[in-house]
Amino acid sequence: MKTAMPIDMRSDTVTRPSAAMRERMAAAEVGDDVYGEDPTVNLLQDRVADMLGKEQALFVPSGSMGNQLCIKVHTDPGDEIIAERGSHVFNYETAGAAFLSSVQVYPVAGLRGIMSAEEIRRAIRPLIYYMPRTRLVCIENTHNGAGGVVYPLSVIRETGAVARAEGLRMHLDGARLWNACAATGVSPAAYAAEFDSVSVCLSKGLGAPVGSVIAGNSTFIGTARHFRKLYGGGMRQAGVLCAAGLFALDHNRERLHLDHEHAHLFATIVAGVPGVTVDMATVQTNIVIMNIEGTRKTPAEILGHLKGRGVLLSQGGYGSLRAVTHLDVSAEQVKQAAEEFRSVVALTAG
């Protein structure tokens, strides 16, 4: 007997390619991308470079590889990069910056994931021989750990001015940049303009099964291509994957506002649950962070009960849970998941 699929809101990475996307993948014209001969890969790279206002782009297997390649190209061993304390490059890429590039991260505690230009200026090391050299500023937009918060364009521009004055490079972890654009109406190129490199993800809200793209000038991409091969990311007939990315850009960007509406719906319901706190100011895109410390239950306990009821969420930071909306969950499913959450908290109360 076939069981019903769970309502999976652990992440927007759990989406499955649609039938139409699979057809595009099956029909993709392909070649050997290590030789630069896959026309579908080249088409995707050119498309994303144009969207971001950069000279060239490079398809990579994952967002983490994209970020780490950019850090590698921008830095030398012993350098230091500045990133927000809750950022993905600092917390969720298995110390990749230290392992792959031999650099350390200076974590700045931003407000809801946003570092002010002044905070960044104060984090820049003086040029003293016994201190690491500050080389790169990494900004995440939207900020996953803060709950999908959109990084204000005005702050990005202020930070860019500081970076230029100090001779620093700028990298944008734009894994969910598409969500920031959908929430604000700001173009990808406008968000990317202050940055020397940008990484965008195709396998989150856009629903492609695999892949990210990094972009920058031609010299940067040439070096990144070398390190991509060194890191094991040189793929052959990758056009099959890039066809999914092109389909996602064509068909799934315009619907991202629905995910944002669904996240707000979910947040509104669970924010009224006793013992649960949601900072509604952070519910700007498709992520909801719920502090559950007031329930006196652990995240594992609540997650276990929810799983038994066919709802999958993930653990956030300390004492919190995370829900992420995406194209594979409808408004009705989101509402059902929120009501199940309410019931589970009531069941486990006391």
N, C-alpha and C positions, 0 to 999 in steps of 0.2 A: 504494500500500500504506500503510495507516494505521500510524503509529509509536506506540509506547507513550508515555503521558504521563510526564514526568519526576517523580521524587519531589521535590516543591518545598517545601523547608523554609527558604526565604529569609526569610519572615515569615508571620505569621498574617493578613496583609492579602491573601494570594493566594487565599483561599478563594472558591469559586464558589457562588452561590445554588442550593439544592437545587430539585428539581422542585416540592416542596410549597411552598417559599418563593416560587417564581415564580408559582404559582397564586394565592397570597395577594396578591401584587403586582398581578397581572392583574385581580383582583376588587376592588381597593381602591376605596372611595368617595372621590372627590376634589373639590376646589374650588380657589379661588385663594388660596394661603397668604399672599401679600403683603397681601391684604385680611383675613387671619385666618380664611378661610372654608373651609379644607380640613379636614374632620372627622377624617381619619386622622392628619394632622399634629397636630391638637389632642389627639387621643387619646394619641398617643405622648408628646407633651410633658407632658401631665398625669400619665401613667403614670410617667415618669422622675422628674418633680418629686416625686411621692409616694414613690417608692422611695428617693430621696435626702434626703427630709425637708425639701425646700425649697418655697417658695411657688409658683414658676413655673419653666418650662424653655423652651428654644428649640432647635429643630432647625437644625443647620448642616451644610454640605457635608463638612467634614473636621475632624479633630482639631486640626490646626495652626490653622485658622480659629477653632475654639472657644477654644483657649488664647490666641490673640492678641486676640480680642474681649474676653476677660476681663481681660487686661493693660491693654487700651485703656480699659476702663470704670473700672478701679481707679486709674489713674495720671494724672498730668499730665506734659507734656513737661519733661524735665530731672530727673525722678525716677529712683530706682534700685530695682531689684527683686533679691531674694535668691533664688538657686536653686543646687542642687547642681551641681558642675562637670561631671558627665557627663549632666546632665538633657537632656530633649528640647527644652525651650523655649530652652535655651542653645546647643545644638549642631546641631539638626536642623530648625529652622524658618526657615532662611535669613536670620538676623538680623532676624526680623520685629519683635521688640520695639523695636529701634533704628529700623527703617524706618517702621513704622506708628504707633508710640506715642512715639517720640523719648525713650526711656528706655534706661538701660544696665543690664546684669546684673552683680551682684556674685557671682562663682562661689565657692561654698564646697566644699572637698574633703571630702566625707563618707566614712564607712567603708562600703564596699560600697553606695554610693549613699545612705546614711542620714546626714543632718545632725542632730547633737544640738541640743537647745534652747540649750545654752550656746554652741555654735558660731554659731548664728543670732544670739543676743544680742550676741556680740562683733562680728558683721558689721554691726550697725545703726550708721549714721552719727550722730555727734553733731550737734546742731543749730547748725552753723556756716555762715555765709553762703557760704563758698567750697566747700562740699561738697554733693553731691547729697542730696536728701531721700530716705531710705529709706521706701518706701510699701507694698511688697507682698512676701510670702513665698510662693514657689511650691514645692510638694512634688509629687513624681511617685510614684504608687502603682498598679501595681508599677513598679519602676525598670528601664526597658528597658536602659540602658547598663551597669548593674551585673549584668545577667543575669536579670531578672525577679524581683528581690528584693522581698519584701513590706515595706512601711513599717510598723513596729510602731505599733499604736494608742496605746500608752503614750507614745511619743516624739511622736506627733502632738498628743496632749493637752498634753504639756509645752510643745511649741512654740506651741500655741494660747494658753496662759497668758502666754508671753513676748510674743506678738504683741498680745494685748489690753492688757497693761500698757504697751506702747510705742506703742499707737495704730496698729498696722499691720493691713493686710488680709491675708487668706489665700486662696490659690487652690490647688485640687487638680487636677493633671493626672491624671485617673483614666482614661486611655486603656485601661488593663488593670485597672481597679478590680474588674471582674467576676472576674478571676483571683485577685486578693487575697482576695476574699470566698470563693471556692471553696476556697482553700488554708487559710483560717483559720476559716471559719464565722461571721465578723463580718459584720453586715449592711451594705449600702451606706450606709444612713442613719447608722449609727454611725461609719463612716469619714468621712462627709461633715460631721458635726456641727460640727467646729471651723472649717469653711471658709465664707468669704463667697461663694465661687463654686466650681463643680465642672464639669469637662468629662469626659464618658464617651464611649467609642467603641463603635459598633455594627458596624464593618467589620473588626474584628480577630478575636479569639477567638470572637465570637458569629456570625460568618459572613455578616453582611449585606453587600451590595455597596457601599454608600455611606453615610456619615453619622456624625455625632456629635451629642450633645446637651449643652448647657450649662444650669446651673441656679443659681438664687440667689433673692433676694427680688424682689418685683414691680417695684420701682424699678430695680434692676440689670438685669433682663431687658428692661424698656422701653428703657433706654439701649442695651443690647446689640442689640436689634432694629434700632434706628436705624443703628448702626455696621455691622451685618450687611448692610443695604441699601447703605451707603456702600462696603463692601468688595466688592460684587457678589454677595453671597450670598443675596439675596432670590429665592426660587424660587416657581414658580407651582403646578402640580398635583403637589406634592412628596409627596402621600399615597402615590403608587406606591412611593417609596423608604421612606417611614415604615412602610408595611405590612410590608416586609422586616424593619425594625427590631423591630416588634411580634412578628413570627413568631420572630425570634431570641431575644427575651426570653422568649417562651413555651416554646421548644423547645430552645434551645442552651446556656442557662446551666447546667443541671443536669449536663451532660456534660463540663464544663471540667476536672474532676478527671482525666479520662482523658488529656487533653493533658499534664497535669502528670506523670502516671505514665509517659507515653511519653517526655517530656523526661528524666526520671530514668533510664529504660532507655538512651536514647541516650548520656547523659553517663557512665553506668557503663561502657559499652563503649569509648567513645573516650578515657576517662581512662586506660585501660591501654595506649594506643598510645605507643611510645617517642618522646620529643621533644614530646609533647603534654601540656599541663597544664590541668586543669579544677578550679576552686575549687568543690567540691561543696556548700559552704555556701551558694552563691548559686543552686543549682538548686532553687528553691522553687516555681516555677510552670512556664511553658511555654517558657523560653528557656535555651539552653546557650551559654556563651562558652568557646571553646577557644583557649588561648594556644599558638601553633605555632612560636614562636621557636626551640625546641629541635630542630625538624626541619631547620633551615637552609634552608627554602624560604619563598618569599613567599606571601602569601594568594592572589595572582593565579594562581600556578603550581598550587597545590592546587585552587583553584576550577575552573580550566580542565580539569584531569584529571577531577575529579568530574562536571563537566558532560558530558564525553564518555562517562561511565558512567551518565548519566541521573539524577544527583543534583544538586540546586541548593541551595547554602548561600549565605550572604552574608558580607561582610567586617565584622568588628567594629571594635574599636579598633586601635591599632598592634600589628601582629604577632598578630592574633587573627581567628578566624572565629566566626560565629554561626549557630546552628540554632534554628528555632522550630517547635514542634509545633502542630497545629491540627486541625480536624475533617475535613480532606481527606486526612490521612495516617493510616494504620492502624498498629497496633503492629508488624505484620510489615514494613511499608514503613520504619518507623523503624529497625528492626533491620537491614534490608537497607542502608539509607543509612549506618548506623554501620559496618557491615562493609566497605562500599565505601570509606568514609573510611580505615579501617585499611589496606586494600589499597593505596590511592593513596599514603598516607604511606610505606608500605614500598617501593612502586615508585619513589618519588622520593627515597628516602633515599640519602645519599652523593653 
